[in-house]
């Protein structure tokens, strides 16, 4: 899952990025409206967290341009503007949710989960592979009812492979989906994460296959097996 955070307050931006990274989201961070427009024009996101009072172009203009492009990407507005008129204006302009500053991070994280769950509209908010089940909203992985402990990044990698069962996922795609565009990540780092996830899934008979020169593959589950 990839999220764009548009926030010019460096302290708040760092806190939001840290919280989202800990929940296994890849985060791109920009600090002004023009940079946000550029990012949204070239990258697909699962959610946009958008401040309103931004340099260069304000957040409302960013939101209107996004909706003018017929994008359905969920948008969560964060702003110090707390009047009823401001909230109505934001929602009428195409925002999916609206939070006023200051706010508590646990509530922010819950709203992020709700918007992503709504955006993907997956029944039960789960990904299934045989007896393996990923609770997308709760960020937990289970085999039957037994939890499988994973780090946030390992869980993100597992989610990516589950979402593309039967298709090869390249290292470049993994870097793009699991890390922000400011992160310096090597292909060797991806190999380390794949090794860790393999080690945790192999006891349950789940194999991540290496397709030489192309990437990694989680075979599509055969219900007859």
N, C-alpha and C positions, 0 to 999 in steps of 0.2 A: 504494500500500500504506500502510495506516494502523496505527500501533503505539501502544499505551498503555503508558507507563512509569510505574510506581508505586514511588517511591523518595523517602525523606525526607532522605537525605544529599545536600545541595545540590551538593557538589563532584562526587560520583559521578553524580548525576542530570544535571548539565551535560555531563559527559564522554560519557555514554551517548547523550544527545540529539544532541550534536555528531556522534558517530560514525554514528548512524542517519540524520541529515539528509544527511551526506556520501554516503550510499548511496542517496539519493533516496527515503527513507521519510518520510512525514508523521508527526510525533510529537506526541502529547498527553502532558503531564507533570503528575502530581498527587503530593502528598506525604503523603497519609494514606488510610486504608482507607475512610472514609466517602465521600471525594471519588471514590475508585476505583469504589465501588459505584454512585454517581450517574452517572459517565461510562459504565460498562458497561451501565447500564439504558437509556441514551438513544442510544448510538453503537455502530456495528458496527466491530470491529477485526479486522485480520488476525493480530495477535499481541498478547499482554499480557506485559510484563516486570514481574514482581511481587516486591517485597521482602516478607519475612515480618514482621520487627519494625517495625510501623508504628504511628503514633499513632491513637487513637480506635478503630479496628477493625483487628485484625491480619490479615496477608496470608492466613493459612489460612482465616479466616472469609470473606474476599473470594472466595477460590477456591471454597469450598464453595457460597456463594450463586450464583456464576456457573454452576457445574455443576447446581445445583438448578433453574436456569432452562432446563436442557437445552441450554445453549450449548456448541458444539464448538470455540470459539475456542482456538487453541493458547496455552498458558501456560508461560513460562519463569521458574522461580523463581530469584531471586538472594538469597543469605542468608549470614550468617556462621556459621549453625548447620551443623556439618559431621559430626555423628555419623551412623552408619548408620540409627539409629531416625528421625532427622529426615528423611533422604532418603527412606526408605520411607514415612513419614507423608505427605510432600509428594506423592510419586507416587501413593500410594493415594487421596489426596484429589482427584486429577484433574489434576495438573500433567503436562505433556508432557516437560519436561526440568528439570534442577536444576543450578545452578552455585553453588559456594561462593566467598565473598569471602576474600581478593582473587583476581582473575582477570585474564587478559590480554585486551585488547580484540579482537585478531584472532580468538581462540577464541570470544568472545562473538558477534562478527559472523558467524562461520561457523555457530554454532548458530541464530542468528536466521534465516539463509538456509535452513537445513535445515528448521526448523519451518514457515516460510512455504511452502516448496516442498511439504512434506508436507500442509499444510492445504489448499492449492489443488489438489494432486494432478493437475497438468497433465502429460500425457505428454511426457517429455523436458524438462520445465520450460521450454518455449518458447512464444512467441506468434508466429503466422505471418500475414503479409499479403503474398500473392504471393511475391516474392523477398526480402521484408523479414523478418528474424527477430530477435526479442528473446529473448536468453538471460536468463530471469528470475532464476535463481540467481546467475549470474555478473555480472549488471547490465551487459550489453554488448549493443549493437545492431549488426546486420550486414545488408548487402545482398549476397546470395550469400555469399561469404567475405570481403567487404570491410568492415572495421569502420567505423562512423559515430560519430565522436567527439561526445559530448554531455555537458553538465553534468548533475549529479545531478537538478536540478529539471526540465531538459528531458527527461531520460530518464523521469522520473516522469510527465510529461505525455504522452509518447509511449505509455507503458504503459497509461495510462488510456484513451486513444483506441483503442488496439488491443483492449483488453478490451471495448470497447463499439462495435465496428465495425458500421456501419449504423444507429447510434442517435445522436441529437444529445446532446452533453454541454454543459450550461450552464456559464457562468462560476462560478456558485455551487457547482455540483458539483465543479468543478476546485479551487476554493479549499478546499472541505471535504475533498477527498481528498489534496491535495498539501501542505497547510499545517496546523500544529497550531492548536488553538483559541486559543492565546495570541498568534498572529501577526497583525499588522495588515497585511492585504493588500487592495489595491484591484483593481477590474476592469481598470484600465489596466495593472497589473502582469501580469495574465493575458494581455492582448493582446500584451505584449512577449514573453512566453514562447512564445505560439503563433506569433508572427512568426519567432522564432529557430528553432523546430522546422520550420516550413514551409520556411525557407531551406535547411535541411540535408536535407530530404526531397525537395524539388522536383527536384533533379538526377536523381533515380531514378524520376521520373514518379509520385510519390506526393503526392496533394493533400489538404490539410485544407480543407474547404469551410466558409465562414461561412454560417450560417442566420440571417438577420437577425432580431433580437429574441429568438432562442432560444439560440444557442450555436454549437458547432462540430461538424463531422461528418467522420469518416473513412469513406468509402464502403466497404461490404463488398466484398471482393475477388471478382471473377468469375473462376472457374477456367478458363472458356472463352476469356477474353481473351488 
